[in-house]
Amino acid sequence: MNNKGSSDSALKKEVLSIGKNSMIYMIGQALSRAVGFFMIPVYTRFIAPANYGAMEIIEILSSILMFTISIGAADVMSRYYYTNRDEEHRKEVVSTVILGFSAVALPILAVFWFGARFLSDIVLDDETYRYILQISFLSTWFGMLCDVGYSYLRMVYRAKLFVIITTLQLVIALSLNIWFVVYLKLNILGIFYSTLISQGLIGVILVVGILSRVGTRCSFPMLKDMISFGIPLVPSRIGLMLGFVSNRFFLRWLGPADPAMALAQIGLFSLGHKFGVIVNRFVNSPFNSFWGPRRMELLLDGMVDSKSTVARVCTYATFCSIFAGLFLSSSIESIIEIMADPAYKGAHAVVPFVALSYIALGLESHFSTGIICCKKTKITAYITFLSLIVIVAWNIYFIPRYGLIGAATSNLAGYFVRLILIYYISQRLYPIPYELKRLATMFTTAIIIYLISQTFDASSPYLNLIGRSLIVMTFPVVLFLFGFFHKGERQMILETIRMGGKIVKI
C-alpha cells in the first residue's frame, strides 16, 4: 500500500510538473507559430486563394528541405545529451550538433537553391515563383538554428527565456508581415521576406548565446555517430510530412484542369489545415517540448515506475488533444464564417479529419518511445513507406470522386496503419503498459458528442459557435460521470475545483 501511495504521489508530482511546463511552452510555441493564424483575416483579404495555394506548396517544399538538412538534429541532441551526466560531455554534444549539423546542411541547401527554377516550373507551372522559393529555402537554414536553439532551452529547463524569445519572434514576424503585405503590397513575397528576417535574427541570437555558454568544440567521431542515428529519421519525417501534404499535390494534379481553380482548391484545403493543425501546435508540440526530453530522462535513468508514468501521461496528453480537436471540429464552420472572406467558404469540411490526424500523430509520439529508446530508428523509415503507399493510393482513388474530403481522409487512412505498426513493433522492443481501453473510451465519447453538436443549427454563426461549444464542454463531465477517471484522478479533479485551480497554478 505504501509503495502504491508513493507511486501515486510521484505520478501526481510528475503530472503537475508536466502541466506547468507544458503550459509555459504552449504559450511560447503558440506565439512562435501563431503568425499564420493571427494573419488569416489579412491573408484572406489581401491574397487570392490561388496565391494562397501557391504559398502552401512553397512551404511544403521548404519543409522537405528542413527535414533533409536538419537530420533530426533536435532529437539527436536530446538523445545524446541524456546518455551521460558529465557536464563537459553535454556541452560537447550541444556544440557538435550546432556546428556540425549547420555545416553539413550548407551543401544540401545549395542544391535546393540552384534547383529552385526547376522546382518552380515542375510543381507550380510558373517560373516566376523561383525567387520566392530561394528566399524560403534560405529561411530553412536559419529555421534549423532556431529549432536546435529552442530544443536546448527545453533541455536545460529555461522555459521563461523560451517564452521571451518566441514572443520577440512573434512581434518581429507580425510587424513585418503587416508592413510587407498590407502596406508594401508584396503579396506572398512579403510573407517569405518576413520569415527570413525573423528566423535569421532569432537563429543567430540563439546560436551565439548558446555557443558562448557551451563552447565551440566539435567532436567529429560523435558527429559521425549522430548523423548515423539521425539519417534514418530523415526519410521517416519526410514521409510523415508527405503523408500530410501529398493531398495538396494530388488536388493540383487530379482536381480541376484549370491550374488557377486547382490552386484555389488547395487554398481552401490549406486554410482548413491551418485550423486543424492547432491541435498539434497548441497541444501536442508544447506538451512534447517538455515531455519528450523528460520521458527519455526518466526511462534512461531507470527511475522507479517510469514505464507506468509514461503510460499514464500518454492517456492524459491524448485526453487534451482529443478535447482540443473536438472543440475545434464542432465550431470551425462558424469560426471560418466569422474570420475569413466568403471566397474561402467550405474550408471547414476538412478540419475534423485534419484534427483527428494530428491527434493520431500525438499518440504516435508516445507509442514510438520503445523504438527511440532502443535506437531502432531505421524501422520508422519502413513504416513510413508503407503508410505513404496507403495515403497515395487513397488520394488517387478518392480525390477525383470526393475532392477536398477525399484529400482530408487520406491522412487518416495512412496514419491509422502507421499507428498500429509503430505500437506493435515498439511494444515488442520495449513494452510499456499503455491504457488502450481508456484511449478507446475517449475517442468513442468524443465522436458521439461531436455528432450531437452538429445537430445544433442556429441562424447566426455566433449563436452556432456558442451552442456547439457548450455541448462540447460536456466531454470531461460525461467521462467523469461514467467512471472514466480513477479514484486518485477524481480526488485530484475535485480538489482542484475546490481550491479554485491553485494546484495547477504556474
C-alpha positions as CSV (number, residue, x, y, z in Angstrom):
1,M,0.0,0.0,0.0
2,N,2.8,2.3,0.9
3,N,4.6,1.6,-2.4
4,K,1.3,2.3,-4.3
5,G,0.8,5.5,-2.4
6,S,4.4,6.6,-3.1
7,S,3.9,5.7,-6.8
8,D,0.7,7.8,-7.0
9,S,2.3,10.7,-5.3
10,A,5.3,10.5,-7.7
11,L,2.9,10.4,-10.7
12,K,0.9,13.3,-9.4
13,K,4.1,15.3,-8.9
14,E,5.2,14.4,-12.4
15,V,1.8,15.3,-14.0
16,L,1.8,18.7,-12.2
17,S,5.3,19.4,-13.4
18,I,4.4,18.4,-17.0
19,G,1.2,20.6,-16.8
20,K,3.2,23.6,-15.5
21,N,6.0,23.4,-18.0
22,S,3.7,22.4,-20.9
23,M,1.6,25.5,-20.3
24,I,4.7,27.7,-20.5
25,Y,5.8,26.0,-23.7
26,M,2.3,26.2,-25.1
27,I,2.4,29.9,-24.7
28,G,5.9,30.1,-26.2
29,Q,5.3,27.8,-29.1
30,A,1.8,29.2,-29.8
31,L,3.4,32.6,-30.0
32,S,6.2,31.5,-32.3
33,R,3.9,29.8,-34.7
34,A,0.8,32.0,-34.3
35,V,1.7,34.4,-37.1
36,G,-0.1,32.4,-39.8
37,F,-3.1,32.0,-37.5
38,F,-3.3,35.7,-36.5
39,M,-2.8,36.8,-40.1
40,I,-5.7,34.7,-41.5
41,P,-8.1,37.7,-41.7
42,V,-5.3,39.7,-43.5
43,Y,-4.2,36.8,-45.8
44,T,-7.8,36.0,-46.9
45,R,-8.4,39.7,-47.9
46,F,-5.0,40.6,-49.5
47,I,-4.1,37.2,-51.0
48,A,-6.3,35.4,-53.5
49,P,-7.0,31.7,-53.0
50,A,-4.7,30.8,-55.9
51,N,-1.7,32.6,-54.4
52,Y,-2.6,31.2,-51.0
53,G,-2.4,27.7,-52.6
54,A,1.0,28.5,-54.2
55,M,2.3,29.7,-50.8
56,E,1.3,26.4,-49.3
57,I,3.1,24.4,-52.0
58,I,6.3,26.5,-51.4
59,E,6.1,26.0,-47.7
60,I,5.8,22.2,-48.3
61,L,8.9,22.2,-50.4
62,S,10.7,24.2,-47.7
63,S,9.6,21.7,-45.1
64,I,11.1,18.9,-47.1
65,L,14.4,20.8,-47.2
66,M,14.1,21.4,-43.4
67,F,13.8,17.7,-42.6
68,T,16.7,17.0,-45.0
69,I,19.2,19.4,-43.7
70,S,18.4,19.1,-40.0
71,I,18.8,15.3,-40.0
72,G,16.7,15.1,-36.8
73,A,19.1,17.5,-35.0
74,A,16.8,18.3,-32.1
75,D,16.0,14.7,-31.4
76,V,19.6,13.6,-31.8
77,M,20.8,16.3,-29.4
78,S,18.2,15.2,-26.8
79,R,19.1,11.5,-27.2
80,Y,22.8,12.0,-26.8
81,Y,22.5,14.7,-24.1
82,Y,21.0,12.3,-21.6
83,T,23.3,9.4,-22.2
84,N,25.9,11.0,-19.9
85,R,25.5,13.2,-16.9
86,D,29.0,14.7,-17.2
87,E,28.6,18.4,-17.8
88,E,31.6,18.7,-20.2
89,H,30.2,15.8,-22.3
90,R,26.8,17.5,-22.5
91,K,28.4,20.8,-23.7
92,E,30.3,18.9,-26.4
93,V,27.1,17.3,-27.5
94,V,25.4,20.7,-27.9
95,S,28.3,22.4,-29.7
96,T,28.8,19.4,-32.0
97,V,25.1,19.5,-33.1
98,I,25.1,23.3,-33.7
99,L,28.5,23.5,-35.6
100,G,28.5,20.1,-37.3
101,F,24.9,19.9,-38.4
102,S,24.9,23.5,-39.6
103,A,28.0,22.8,-41.8
104,V,26.5,19.6,-43.2
105,A,23.4,21.4,-44.1
106,L,25.1,24.0,-46.4
107,P,25.8,21.9,-49.5
108,I,22.3,20.4,-49.3
109,L,20.9,23.9,-49.1
110,A,22.9,24.9,-52.2
111,V,21.4,22.0,-54.2
112,F,17.9,23.2,-53.4
113,W,18.8,26.8,-54.1
114,F,20.1,26.2,-57.6
115,G,17.3,23.8,-58.3
116,A,14.6,26.3,-57.4
117,R,13.9,27.2,-61.1
118,F,13.3,23.5,-61.9
119,L,11.0,23.0,-58.9
120,S,9.1,26.2,-59.6
121,D,8.4,25.1,-63.2
122,I,7.6,21.5,-62.4
123,V,5.5,21.9,-59.3
124,L,3.8,25.3,-59.8
125,D,3.8,25.5,-63.6
126,D,5.2,29.0,-63.2
127,E,8.9,30.0,-63.2
128,T,8.1,33.4,-61.5
129,Y,8.0,31.6,-58.1
130,R,11.7,30.8,-58.4
131,Y,12.9,33.8,-56.3
132,I,10.3,33.2,-53.6
133,L,11.4,29.5,-53.4
134,Q,15.0,30.6,-52.9
135,I,14.1,33.1,-50.2
136,S,12.1,30.3,-48.5
137,F,14.9,27.8,-48.8
138,L,17.4,30.2,-47.2
139,S,14.9,30.7,-44.3
140,T,15.0,27.0,-43.6
141,W,18.7,27.1,-42.6
142,F,18.0,29.8,-40.0
143,G,14.9,27.9,-39.0
144,M,17.0,24.8,-38.2
145,L,19.2,27.0,-36.0
146,C,16.0,28.2,-34.2
147,D,14.8,24.6,-33.7
148,V,18.1,23.5,-32.2
149,G,18.3,26.6,-30.0
150,Y,14.8,26.1,-28.7
151,S,15.4,22.4,-28.1
152,Y,18.5,23.3,-26.0
153,L,16.4,25.8,-23.9
154,R,13.9,23.0,-23.2
155,M,16.6,20.5,-22.2
156,V,18.1,22.9,-19.7
157,Y,14.5,23.9,-18.5
158,R,14.8,27.6,-19.4
159,A,11.1,27.9,-20.0
160,K,10.8,31.6,-19.3
161,L,13.6,32.5,-21.6
162,F,12.0,30.3,-24.2
163,V,8.8,32.4,-24.0
164,I,10.6,35.7,-24.1
165,I,12.5,34.8,-27.3
166,T,9.4,33.3,-29.0
167,T,7.4,36.4,-28.1
168,L,10.2,38.5,-29.7
169,Q,10.0,36.4,-32.8
170,L,6.2,36.8,-33.0
171,V,6.4,40.6,-32.6
172,I,9.1,40.8,-35.4
173,A,7.2,38.5,-37.8
174,L,3.8,40.0,-37.3
175,S,5.1,43.6,-37.7
176,L,7.0,42.6,-40.9
177,N,4.0,40.7,-42.3
178,I,1.7,43.7,-41.9
179,W,4.3,46.0,-43.4
180,F,5.2,43.9,-46.4
181,V,1.7,42.5,-47.2
182,V,-0.6,45.4,-46.3
183,Y,1.5,48.5,-46.9
184,L,4.0,47.5,-49.5
185,K,1.6,45.1,-51.3
186,L,4.2,42.5,-51.9
187,N,1.7,39.6,-51.7
188,I,3.2,36.3,-50.7
189,L,6.7,37.5,-51.3
190,G,6.3,39.8,-48.3
191,I,5.4,36.8,-46.1
192,F,8.6,35.0,-47.0
193,Y,10.7,38.1,-46.5
194,S,9.2,38.3,-43.1
195,T,10.1,34.7,-42.3
196,L,13.6,35.1,-43.5
197,I,14.3,38.2,-41.4
198,S,12.6,37.0,-38.2
199,Q,14.1,33.4,-38.3
200,G,17.6,34.8,-39.3
201,L,17.7,37.2,-36.4
202,I,16.4,34.8,-33.8
203,G,18.5,31.9,-35.1
204,V,21.7,34.0,-34.8
205,I,20.8,35.3,-31.4
206,L,20.2,31.7,-30.1
207,V,23.3,30.2,-31.6
208,V,25.6,32.9,-30.4
209,G,24.2,32.8,-26.9
210,I,24.4,29.0,-26.6
211,L,27.9,28.7,-28.0
212,S,29.1,31.3,-25.6
213,R,27.9,29.1,-22.8
214,V,28.9,25.6,-24.1
215,G,32.0,26.4,-26.2
216,T,32.8,25.7,-29.8
217,R,34.2,22.2,-29.7
218,C,33.1,19.8,-32.4
219,S,33.8,16.1,-32.0
220,F,33.9,14.5,-35.5
221,P,33.6,10.9,-34.2
222,M,30.5,12.0,-32.2
223,L,29.1,13.9,-35.2
224,K,29.5,10.8,-37.4
225,D,27.7,8.7,-34.9
226,M,24.9,11.4,-34.5
227,I,24.4,11.6,-38.3
228,S,24.2,7.8,-38.4
229,F,21.5,7.9,-35.8
230,G,19.7,10.9,-37.4
231,I,19.7,9.9,-41.1
232,P,17.0,7.2,-40.7
233,L,14.8,9.9,-39.2
234,V,15.0,12.0,-42.5
235,P,13.0,9.7,-44.8
236,S,10.7,8.9,-41.9
237,R,10.0,12.6,-41.2
238,I,9.7,13.5,-44.9
239,G,7.4,10.6,-45.5
240,L,5.4,11.6,-42.4
241,M,5.1,15.1,-43.7
242,L,4.3,14.0,-47.3
243,G,1.5,11.9,-45.8
244,F,0.0,15.1,-44.5
245,V,0.8,17.3,-47.6
246,S,0.7,15.0,-50.6
247,N,-3.1,15.6,-50.8
248,R,-2.3,19.2,-51.9
249,F,-0.3,17.9,-54.9
250,F,-3.0,15.4,-55.8
251,L,-5.6,18.2,-55.6
252,R,-3.4,20.0,-58.0
253,W,-3.0,17.1,-60.4
254,L,-6.3,15.3,-60.0
255,G,-8.5,18.2,-59.3
256,P,-9.8,20.9,-61.7
257,A,-8.0,21.0,-65.0
258,D,-7.6,24.8,-64.8
259,P,-4.4,25.5,-62.7
260,A,-6.0,28.6,-61.1
261,M,-9.0,26.6,-60.0
262,A,-6.8,23.8,-58.7
263,L,-4.7,26.2,-56.7
264,A,-7.9,27.8,-55.3
265,Q,-8.9,24.3,-54.1
266,I,-5.5,23.9,-52.5
267,G,-6.1,27.4,-50.9
268,L,-9.4,26.2,-49.3
269,F,-7.7,23.0,-48.1
270,S,-4.7,24.9,-46.7
271,L,-7.0,27.3,-44.7
272,G,-8.8,24.4,-43.2
273,H,-5.5,22.7,-42.4
274,K,-4.2,25.9,-40.7
275,F,-7.1,25.5,-38.2
276,G,-6.8,21.7,-37.9
277,V,-3.1,22.0,-37.1
278,I,-4.0,23.9,-34.0
279,V,-4.3,20.6,-32.2
280,N,-0.6,19.9,-32.9
281,R,0.8,23.4,-32.4
282,F,-1.2,24.3,-29.3
283,V,-1.4,20.9,-27.6
284,N,0.9,18.2,-28.9
285,S,4.0,20.3,-29.7
286,P,4.1,22.3,-26.4
287,F,3.5,19.1,-24.4
288,N,6.3,17.2,-26.2
289,S,8.6,20.2,-25.9
290,F,8.9,19.3,-22.2
291,W,7.8,15.7,-22.1
292,G,10.0,14.4,-25.0
293,P,13.3,15.1,-23.2
294,R,11.8,14.4,-19.8
295,R,10.5,11.0,-20.9
296,M,13.9,10.0,-22.1
297,E,15.4,11.1,-18.9
298,L,13.0,9.0,-16.8
299,L,13.4,5.8,-18.9
300,L,17.2,6.0,-19.5
301,D,17.9,6.7,-15.8
302,G,15.8,3.6,-14.9
303,M,13.6,5.6,-12.4
304,V,11.0,3.6,-10.4
305,D,7.7,3.1,-12.2
306,S,8.9,5.2,-15.1
307,K,7.1,2.9,-17.6
308,S,3.8,3.3,-15.7
309,T,4.3,7.1,-15.6
310,V,4.9,7.2,-19.3
311,A,1.7,5.2,-20.0
312,R,-0.4,7.3,-17.7
313,V,0.9,10.6,-19.2
314,C,0.1,9.2,-22.6
315,T,-3.6,9.0,-21.5
316,Y,-3.6,12.5,-20.1
317,A,-1.9,14.0,-23.1
318,T,-4.3,12.3,-25.5
319,F,-7.3,13.5,-23.5
320,C,-6.1,17.0,-24.0
321,S,-5.6,16.6,-27.8
322,I,-8.9,14.9,-28.2
323,F,-10.7,17.6,-26.2
324,A,-9.0,20.3,-28.3
325,G,-9.8,18.5,-31.6
326,L,-13.4,18.0,-30.5
327,F,-13.8,21.7,-29.6
328,L,-12.2,22.9,-32.8
329,S,-14.1,20.5,-35.1
330,S,-17.5,21.3,-33.7
331,S,-17.1,25.1,-34.0
332,I,-14.9,25.5,-37.0
333,E,-17.7,26.3,-39.6
334,S,-18.8,29.3,-37.5
335,I,-15.2,30.4,-36.9
336,I,-14.3,30.4,-40.6
337,E,-17.5,32.2,-41.4
338,I,-16.7,34.9,-38.9
339,M,-13.0,35.3,-39.6
340,A,-12.4,34.6,-43.3
341,D,-13.5,36.1,-46.6
342,P,-16.6,34.4,-48.2
343,A,-14.3,33.2,-51.0
344,Y,-13.0,30.6,-48.5
345,K,-16.4,29.1,-47.7
346,G,-16.3,25.3,-47.5
347,A,-12.8,25.1,-46.0
348,H,-14.3,23.9,-42.7
349,A,-15.2,20.5,-44.1
350,V,-11.6,19.2,-43.9
351,V,-10.9,20.4,-40.3
352,P,-12.3,17.4,-38.4
353,F,-10.3,14.9,-40.4
354,V,-7.1,17.0,-40.2
355,A,-7.6,17.4,-36.4
356,L,-8.1,13.7,-36.0
357,S,-4.9,13.0,-38.0
358,Y,-2.9,15.2,-35.6
359,I,-4.4,13.5,-32.6
360,A,-3.1,10.3,-34.0
361,L,0.3,11.9,-34.6
362,G,0.3,12.9,-31.0
363,L,-0.5,9.4,-29.9
364,E,2.3,8.1,-32.2
365,S,4.9,10.2,-30.4
366,H,4.1,8.2,-27.2
367,F,3.8,4.8,-28.9
368,S,7.2,5.2,-30.6
369,T,9.1,5.6,-27.2
370,G,10.4,2.0,-27.4
371,I,11.8,2.5,-30.9
372,I,13.7,5.6,-29.9
373,C,14.9,4.1,-26.6
374,C,16.3,1.1,-28.4
375,K,17.8,3.3,-31.2
376,K,15.9,1.4,-33.9
377,T,15.1,4.5,-35.9
378,K,15.5,2.7,-39.2
379,I,12.2,0.9,-38.5
380,T,10.3,4.1,-38.7
381,A,11.5,4.6,-42.3
382,Y,10.0,1.3,-43.4
383,I,6.7,2.0,-41.5
384,T,6.6,5.5,-43.1
385,F,7.0,4.0,-46.6
386,L,4.1,1.6,-46.1
387,S,1.8,4.2,-44.7
388,L,2.7,6.6,-47.5
389,I,1.7,3.9,-50.0
390,V,-1.8,3.8,-48.4
391,I,-2.1,7.6,-48.4
392,V,-1.1,7.9,-52.1
393,A,-3.5,5.1,-53.2
394,W,-6.3,6.7,-51.2
395,N,-5.6,10.1,-52.8
396,I,-5.6,8.7,-56.3
397,Y,-8.8,6.9,-55.8
398,F,-10.9,9.3,-53.7
399,I,-9.8,12.8,-54.7
400,P,-11.3,12.6,-58.2
401,R,-14.5,11.4,-56.6
402,Y,-14.8,13.5,-53.4
403,G,-12.4,16.4,-53.8
404,L,-11.5,18.0,-50.5
405,I,-13.0,15.3,-48.4
406,G,-11.1,12.6,-50.3
407,A,-7.9,14.6,-49.7
408,A,-8.6,15.1,-46.0
409,T,-9.4,11.5,-45.2
410,S,-6.3,10.1,-46.9
411,N,-4.1,11.1,-43.9
412,L,-6.4,9.2,-41.5
413,A,-6.2,6.0,-43.6
414,G,-2.4,6.1,-43.7
415,Y,-1.8,7.2,-40.2
416,F,-4.1,4.5,-38.8
417,V,-1.9,1.9,-40.4
418,R,1.2,3.7,-39.2
419,L,0.0,4.0,-35.6
420,I,-0.8,0.2,-35.4
421,L,2.6,-0.8,-36.8
422,I,4.6,1.6,-34.6
423,Y,2.7,0.4,-31.5
424,Y,3.2,-3.2,-32.3
425,I,6.9,-3.0,-33.0
426,S,7.7,-0.6,-30.2
427,Q,5.9,-2.8,-27.7
428,R,8.0,-5.8,-28.8
429,L,11.2,-3.8,-28.4
430,Y,10.4,-2.0,-25.1
431,P,7.0,-2.9,-23.6
432,I,5.1,0.0,-21.9
433,P,1.6,-0.6,-20.3
434,Y,-0.4,1.9,-22.3
435,E,-4.1,2.2,-21.3
436,L,-5.7,1.2,-24.6
437,K,-9.2,0.7,-23.2
438,R,-9.2,4.2,-21.8
439,L,-7.9,5.7,-25.0
440,A,-10.7,3.9,-27.0
441,T,-13.3,5.2,-24.5
442,M,-12.2,8.8,-25.0
443,F,-12.3,8.5,-28.8
444,T,-15.8,6.9,-28.8
445,T,-17.2,9.5,-26.4
446,A,-15.7,12.4,-28.4
447,I,-17.2,11.2,-31.7
448,I,-20.7,10.8,-30.1
449,I,-20.5,14.4,-28.6
450,Y,-19.3,15.8,-32.0
451,L,-22.3,14.3,-33.8
452,I,-24.6,15.7,-31.2
453,S,-23.1,19.1,-31.5
454,Q,-23.7,19.2,-35.2
455,T,-27.4,18.9,-34.7
456,F,-27.4,22.4,-33.2
457,D,-28.1,24.8,-36.0
458,A,-29.0,28.4,-35.4
459,S,-29.4,31.3,-37.9
460,S,-26.3,33.1,-36.7
461,P,-22.6,31.9,-36.8
462,Y,-22.1,33.5,-33.4
463,L,-25.0,31.5,-31.9
464,N,-23.8,28.3,-33.5
465,L,-20.3,28.9,-32.1
466,I,-21.7,29.4,-28.5
467,G,-24.2,26.5,-28.7
468,R,-21.9,23.9,-30.1
469,S,-19.1,24.9,-27.8
470,L,-21.3,24.4,-24.8
471,I,-22.2,20.9,-26.0
472,V,-18.5,20.1,-26.4
473,M,-17.7,21.3,-22.9
474,T,-19.7,18.3,-21.5
475,F,-16.9,15.9,-22.7
476,P,-14.9,15.8,-19.4
477,V,-18.2,15.8,-17.4
478,V,-19.6,12.8,-19.3
479,L,-16.3,10.9,-18.8
480,F,-16.4,11.8,-15.1
481,L,-20.0,10.7,-14.6
482,F,-19.4,7.4,-16.3
483,G,-16.5,6.4,-14.2
484,F,-13.7,7.0,-16.7
485,F,-11.3,8.6,-14.1
486,H,-9.6,6.5,-11.4
487,K,-10.1,7.3,-7.8
488,G,-6.9,9.2,-7.4
489,E,-7.7,11.2,-10.5
490,R,-11.2,12.0,-9.3
491,Q,-9.8,13.2,-6.0
492,M,-7.3,15.4,-7.8
493,I,-10.0,16.9,-10.0
494,L,-12.4,17.6,-7.1
495,E,-9.5,19.1,-5.0
496,T,-8.5,21.3,-7.9
497,I,-12.1,22.6,-8.3
498,R,-12.4,23.2,-4.6
499,M,-9.2,25.2,-4.4
500,G,-10.1,27.2,-7.5
501,G,-7.3,25.8,-9.6
502,K,-4.5,26.6,-7.2
503,I,-3.0,23.2,-7.6
504,V,-2.1,23.8,-11.2
505,K,-1.1,27.4,-10.7
506,I,2.0,28.2,-12.7
